[in-house]
């Protein structure tokens, strides 16, 4: 049975390497509001669109007190390349064994070009300063998602 996080649920803890090989733990983010988004693969068209939307909205998100973190199965070196190539100014984390993906319910069966496959279900979570989920959005679209999220959070462009 797939996990589905709901608002009010404590976010599953994690400790992952970022694009520079430094360890980032959820416990270290206490005191900050966090937008945590899971995406299938760095430098693919949809994931690039989504990451660039976050990049282009980072000022308003940070201005409203949110820290943006992206998580994929990519290794830190590929994340560093992605960050550099597209001028991303937020943290990217590596979860190669998809254990954190599974804990958040974003690893499982999905439709891909009419076929059921197992993989990353593009999803976003908003966590409060105590690490509690305030918003859980599963199976989001790469395009237009950040604008929808900003509207949900009451953040103007």
Secondary structure as GFF3:
##gff-version 3
##sequence-region A 1 157
A	DSSP	beta_strand	15	18	.	.	.	ID=ss1
A	DSSP	beta_strand	23	25	.	.	.	ID=ss2
A	DSSP	three_ten_helix	26	29	.	.	.	ID=ss3
A	DSSP	beta_strand	33	38	.	.	.	ID=ss4
A	DSSP	alpha_helix	45	63	.	.	.	ID=ss5
A	DSSP	beta_strand	66	72	.	.	.	ID=ss6
A	DSSP	alpha_helix	76	86	.	.	.	ID=ss7
A	DSSP	beta_strand	91	94	.	.	.	ID=ss8
A	DSSP	alpha_helix	99	103	.	.	.	ID=ss9
A	DSSP	beta_strand	107	112	.	.	.	ID=ss10
A	DSSP	beta_strand	115	120	.	.	.	ID=ss11
A	DSSP	beta_strand	123	127	.	.	.	ID=ss12
A	DSSP	beta_strand	133	137	.	.	.	ID=ss13
A	DSSP	alpha_helix	145	153	.	.	.	ID=ss14
###
